[in-house]
Amino acid sequence: MHLYLPIAGNSVNVFLMIGLGGLVGFLSGLFGVGGGFLMTPLLMMYGIPATVAAASDSNQIVAASASGCYTHFRAKTIDVRMGVLMLVGGIAGGTLGVQLIKILRRLGEADFAITVVYVLMLGGIGSYMFFESLISLRGRPSKAAAPRSPMYRRMVGALPFKVYFPRSKVTITALMPLLLGTLVGTLAAIMGVGGGFIMVPIMIYLLRMPMHVVVGTSLFQILFTCINVTVLQAHYNHSVDFVLALLLLIGSVVGAQIGIRIGRRLRADQLKILMAVLVLAVMVKMLLGLLLRPEFLVAYKGGH
Amino acid sequence: MRHVKLAAVALAVFAILPRPAAGQPAGVTGDLMVVPERVEIDLAYNGANIEVGAEVPAGYEAAVRLMSRPERLELKKLGKKAGLLWMGAGTVTFENIPVVYQVLSTAPLADLGPQALRGQWMLGYESLIPDQAPGADLRGDLVGLKEHGGLFALREGALVRRGKSASLVAPGADAPQRLRGTFRLPASAPAGDYSVDLIGFKDQRAVHLASATLHIEHAGAVRIMRHLALDHGTAYGGAACLIAIIVGLLTGVLFRSRSNEGH
């Protein structure tokens, strides 16, 4: 059964799109990531123009993250104060990133620089999470669980505007989530993704938030980021295909609920190691895409 | 003075119109029918089969060419960076390339006539992107990309003889030959007018025998949604978010009540 997408200008298999949405929603519920880094390339492989794939994916993430947020809100596993600070930073970083990408593109080597940084960063984050969780699963105390180095503690301790975040049970300067949010927002804008899979490790390792609060808070931040992106894309690029988003979100809202329920049954270390495998898998896929000769030496513009 | 100007314009228009090659036999005509002539893109649209029926004079081989309006096409060129990584390495521009280009013929194109003759009627990829054209070195990659999406197709031998004439009238006899074939348009073929041309070949000469137009247009919900998205983008985006939030929250409530029932 096929359905024509008015904005993408192509038809898609209804069940395949619902299934794709379900898979990404499941990951979203399990790890608190938006899933744009996975969904957009999959849609592009299916023949959806890159701009429409990215914009419509943002629209469906709104549904999945709203569904996840509701469940986490009821379970009191969203640190709203932390989420708002990161969101403010994320929006500022996104604006900064868009300007930065313009300058990089003018210099000519932006695509090369971005792709290499992307692969290195995914590889670094994924490997660190994987080995740290593996050590933890084997019952040895991990480096991340141990107190941070005195230098790190001194630096963080010296920063002003300390705030207690009761939901996360941490006292840190309000500048930390704000600055880290800005950093992730900048990276996300440069790479054209939501940034959930960068934000989650940062919340775990740098902000020292408990894993169950990390997932809910990440979804909270993603919800508002994606609303912003969807409206902006619809206004400036007219690239939101609601029929596509609807098919994806039917799958993703159900997938997100299943992901949340399975996530509750897993230990934090198990969740982290699964997240690490996902990040490394995306890195390997990107790396193969860079190393293997493409089938055709020309491509439509707008793709990554 | 005004009449002189009009005559000059008429002559100029006539000069750019496709017309029979030098030496075309007088009175040689054919017939071309396209079914359907109008295709509506609605939500259930998944591409279309366009049937063509043609009549050509006895002894002629033929080709039917379907294409959209030629335009400039700019693509990303892929190359190796740092001697290792494949990625975007500039752009390449092709001139006068239709989004959709398909040809059906009664015989392999090479057998219909020399390249120069086929080139006059834009038959074959070498005619579409000649060797001296910009980007000609990437012709194979462009064609591969387009064929992969179903937008380009050369189906040599897919224009077949039909009816009684197929069995009773041998090529060379006086009765005209009736031909038929099918174009497969993918769902990604854009709305617009497509030209369909029937070209006959005999004795190393080509004759334009007939032409038709295929109209593809948006209809129903597709047209309404395109209107909303293109002309009222902000409201459309806001509504899309609102519906997504409602669906998300309803699912959350539904799953919560199910989970409560289970306890």
Interface residues (C-beta under 8 A of the other chain):
Chain A: H2 L3 Y4 P6 I7 G9 N10 S11 G47 N59 Q60 V62 A63 A64 S65 A66 S67 G68 C69 Y70 T71 R74 D111 F112 T115 V116 I227 T230 V231 L232 Q233 A234 H235 Y236 H238 V240 D241 F242 V243 A245 L246 L249 I250 V253 V254 A256 Q257 R261 G289 L290 L291 L292 R293 P294 E295 F296 L297 V298 A299 Y300 K301 G303
Chain B: I41 D42 L43 A44 Y45 N46 G47 E74 L75 K76 K77 L78 G79 K81 A82 L84 L85 W86 M87 G88 T91 V92 L138 D141 L142 G144 L145 H148 G149 P186 A187 S188 P190 H218 A221 V222 M225 R226 A229 L230 G233 T234 Y236 G237 G238 A240 C241 I243 A244 I245 V247 G248 L249 T251 G252 V253 F255 R256 S259
